[in-house]
Amino acid sequence: MPGSRRHAGGPRPATGDAAEAGIKPAAIEAWLSELGLVPGARAERAGIVAWDVALDGRRRRDLRTTLILDPAIGAIVWAHLAPPIGDGLRKSYRMLLRWNEDFPLAKFSVADDGRPILAVEVPARWLSLDELGLALARVVLVADQVFDETRGWLWIGGRVPDDYAARPIRNQGLLDRFGPRLGELAELGDLAELGDAVDEPVGRAAAGSPGIPRVAGG
């Protein structure tokens, strides 16, 4: 039901003004380190800096995420939910629209190449270690919430590989620290509680052998 997943835990103004303080890339990297996250190499273009980082949830593992620092906006946590879902999939697009209602502080969209995207923004005036941690935790916990509905985008037949639930949660400290502040998002069972397959796979996953991933590390 739309709205049933609404929760507390929205951003609060940080001490001082991040825009005036001029948050630097080195500060973001220091915050990521303090949060126990290991980003990829820094990429910079026209004053905008980005890092790739993989996030693990209680259900979703290895969520490919890009952290973008734009001085004019703040920070954007941009998660790649799945590979391109293709054209003409009305059910998939309806789900993305519904999730935009269900999760008011998260934005679902489709990239130019067809990939479904989940994003959370932190305005420059609020940007701090605490708010960045909340945004990263929110992204992966929202991905957990929609995991059962996105399995058909990730694996043929929506079947989770046998060893998937056994993969360690590399950022458990992030979930422990910020999960309690994200209300209903953190109230979710682990992957073992899910069935073996979705009844009606969504997306472009074709019939075939169960457990074959559509993307590496999906």
C-alpha positions in Angstrom: 0.0 0.0 0.0 1.5 3.4 -1.0 2.7 5.2 2.1 3.0 2.1 4.2 6.8 2.3 4.3 7.0 5.9 5.3 9.4 6.5 8.2 11.2 9.0 10.3 14.9 9.8 10.2 15.1 12.8 7.8 18.1 15.1 7.6 18.8 17.6 10.3 20.9 20.7 10.0 24.5 20.0 10.8 26.6 22.2 13.1 27.9 25.0 10.9 27.1 25.5 7.3 28.7 22.9 5.0 28.4 25.1 2.0 30.3 27.9 3.7 32.8 25.5 5.2 33.4 24.2 1.6 33.5 20.4 2.2 36.5 19.1 0.4 36.9 15.6 -1.3 39.5 14.7 1.4 36.9 15.3 4.1 34.5 13.0 2.3 37.2 10.3 2.1 38.0 10.7 5.8 34.3 10.3 6.6 34.0 7.2 4.5 37.0 5.7 6.3 35.4 6.5 9.7 32.2 4.8 8.5 34.2 1.7 7.6 33.8 2.0 3.9 36.5 1.6 1.3 35.7 3.7 -1.8 37.2 3.3 -5.3 39.6 5.8 -6.8 38.4 9.4 -6.8 37.1 10.7 -10.1 36.8 14.5 -10.8 35.3 16.5 -13.7 34.4 20.1 -13.8 34.6 20.5 -10.1 32.3 17.5 -9.4 34.0 14.6 -7.5 32.7 11.0 -7.4 33.7 7.7 -5.7 32.3 4.2 -6.2 31.5 2.2 -3.1 29.8 -1.2 -2.6 27.2 -1.4 0.2 25.8 -4.5 1.8 22.4 -4.7 3.4 20.7 -7.4 5.4 19.3 -8.8 2.2 20.9 -6.9 -0.7 24.7 -7.5 -1.0 27.2 -5.6 -3.1 24.9 -2.7 -4.0 26.9 -0.7 -6.5 26.8 2.9 -5.4 28.3 6.1 -6.6 28.9 9.0 -4.1 28.9 12.3 -5.9 30.1 15.6 -4.3 28.7 18.6 -6.1 29.5 22.0 -4.5 26.3 23.5 -5.9 24.1 20.7 -4.5 25.8 18.7 -1.8 26.2 15.0 -1.8 24.2 12.5 -3.8 24.3 8.8 -3.0 23.4 7.1 -6.4 22.7 3.4 -6.2 22.5 1.1 -9.2 19.5 -1.2 -8.3 19.8 -3.5 -11.4 21.0 -3.7 -15.0 18.9 -2.0 -17.7 15.2 -3.1 -17.5 14.4 -2.3 -21.1 11.5 -0.6 -22.7 7.8 -1.3 -22.5 7.9 -2.8 -19.0 4.9 -1.0 -17.5 4.9 -3.1 -14.4 8.5 -2.2 -13.6 7.9 1.5 -14.2 4.8 1.5 -12.1 6.8 0.0 -9.2 9.4 2.7 -9.4 6.6 5.4 -9.3 5.0 3.6 -6.3 8.3 3.4 -4.5 8.7 7.2 -4.9 5.5 7.5 -2.8 6.5 4.8 -0.3 10.0 6.2 0.4 9.6 10.0 0.5 13.3 10.8 1.1 14.5 8.5 -1.7 14.2 9.1 -5.4 13.7 6.3 -7.9 14.4 6.9 -11.6 15.7 5.2 -14.8 19.1 6.2 -16.1 19.7 7.0 -19.8 20.9 3.4 -20.4 17.8 1.9 -18.7 19.2 1.1 -15.3 16.8 1.6 -12.4 18.4 4.1 -10.0 17.9 4.8 -6.3 19.2 8.1 -5.0 19.3 10.0 -1.7 20.5 13.6 -1.6 22.1 15.6 1.2 22.0 19.4 0.6 25.3 21.2 1.0 24.0 23.1 4.1 23.4 19.8 5.9 26.4 17.8 4.7 28.3 16.3 7.6 29.7 12.9 8.6 26.5 12.1 10.3 24.2 13.0 7.4 26.4 11.2 4.9 26.2 8.1 7.0 22.5 8.3 7.3 22.2 8.7 3.5 24.4 5.7 2.8 22.5 3.6 5.3 19.1 4.8 3.9 20.1 3.8 0.4 21.1 0.2 1.3 18.1 -0.3 3.7 15.7 0.9 1.0 17.3 -1.6 -1.4 16.7 -4.2 1.3 13.0 -3.2 1.5 12.5 -3.7 -2.3 14.9 -6.6 -2.7 12.1 -9.2 -3.0 10.5 -7.2 -5.8 13.8 -6.6 -7.7 15.1 -10.1 -7.7 13.6 -10.7 -11.1 15.8 -7.8 -12.4 18.9 -9.4 -11.0 18.7 -13.1 -11.6 17.0 -15.4 -14.1 13.7 -16.6 -12.6 14.4 -14.3 -9.6 16.3 -17.1 -7.9 18.9 -16.0 -5.4 22.2 -17.9 -5.7 22.7 -20.5 -3.0 25.7 -18.7 -1.4 24.3 -15.2 -1.5 22.9 -15.0 2.0 26.2 -16.4 3.4 28.2 -13.4 2.0 29.4 -11.2 4.9 27.9 -7.8 5.5 31.0 -5.7 5.1 29.5 -2.5 6.5 27.7 -4.0 9.5 29.0 -1.0 11.6 27.2 1.4 9.3 23.9 -0.5 9.7 24.3 -0.8 13.5 25.1 2.9 13.8 22.4 4.5 11.7 19.8 1.7 11.3 18.0 2.5 14.6 17.5 6.1 13.4 15.8 5.0 10.2 12.7 3.6 11.8 10.8 1.1 9.7 13.6 0.7 7.2 15.7 -1.2 9.7 12.8 -3.5 10.8 13.3 -6.3 8.3 14.2 -9.9 8.5 17.4 -11.3 6.9 17.7 -12.9 3.5 17.1 -16.4 4.9 13.4 -15.6 5.4 12.7 -15.1 1.7 11.5 -17.9 -0.6 13.6 -19.4 -3.3 12.0 -17.6 -6.2 9.5 -14.9 -7.1 6.2 -16.1 -8.4 6.2 -13.7 -11.3 9.6 -12.3 -12.2 9.7 -8.7 -13.3 12.1 -7.0 -15.7 13.9 -8.7 -18.5 15.1 -11.9 -16.8 14.5 -14.7 -19.2 13.7 -18.3 -18.4 16.7 -20.4 -17.7 18.8 -22.1 -15.0 18.0 -20.7 -11.5 20.6 -18.6 -9.8 22.4 -17.3 -12.9 23.2 -13.7 -12.2 22.4 -11.0 -14.7 25.2 -8.8 -13.3 28.4 -9.8 -11.5 28.0 -9.1 -7.8 24.3 -8.3 -8.1 
